[in-house]
Amino acid sequence: MSGYTEPEYHRSALITIDVQCDTLDGGPFEIVGTSAILPPIGRLAATFRSRGAPIVHIVRIYRPDGSNVDLCRRDRVQGGASLVIAGSSGSQIAPPLLPSPPPQLDSELLLRGGIQEAGSREWIIYKPRWGAFFKTPLESHLRGLGVSTLVFTGCNFPNCPRTSIYEASERDFRIVAVSDAISGLYDRGRAELENIGVIVVDTESYLREVAAQQDPGVDRP
């Protein structure tokens, strides 16, 4: 591990990507494995909240007329498919990721490029395409918080998490990818992340390392 890529735990933010009700098991936008990552992400979110560390939930929201939908899915939405439609129950972030009571998405604010508060040091940002940094206020928000390290979780590694991680690397963030909190992660993808300096660990290992940073008496994994 390079000194330039080593996580700075005291300057970390948790990023969740597209973990919305429509993407869970049985949903119209079902991504296999996404329901299974809810408990690990919930544990990570609880730890970040307890430390007062920032959390940013990244979401996709489609307008009912399909005007803001990716070209590869626009026909489906314009044909009536209900995929993370603005204002729908399916567009909401999966409740286990959120504080209680879980906030509802302010779709109009988010679609205008605004940042919605979800709790103390917790926010929601809409992304119009695969990457969390593309035409969003995410980078400026993180820089304003003094964040150097991003801990990535979320739905469907081949698409949005992978793109977002590469965008973060281009911006010289230190990056952790939590392997059991990202649906669709596969061995070659993991190796490719490690080749660009991403630290890939499971939830238990990450939480143990956080505890060790806070208490030097805790054994590291």
Secondary structure, DSSP 8 states (H G I E B T S, - for coil): --TTTS--GGGEEEEEES-BGGGSTTSTT--TTTGGGHHHHHHHHHHHHHHT--EEEEE--B-TT-TTS-HHHHHHHHTT--SSBTTSGGGSB-GGGS-SS-----HHHHHTT--EEEETTEEEEE-SSSSTTTTSSHHHHHHHHT--EEEEEES-TTTHHHHHHHHHHHTT-EEEEEEEEETT--HHHHHHHHHTT-EEE-HHHHHHHHHHHH-TTS---
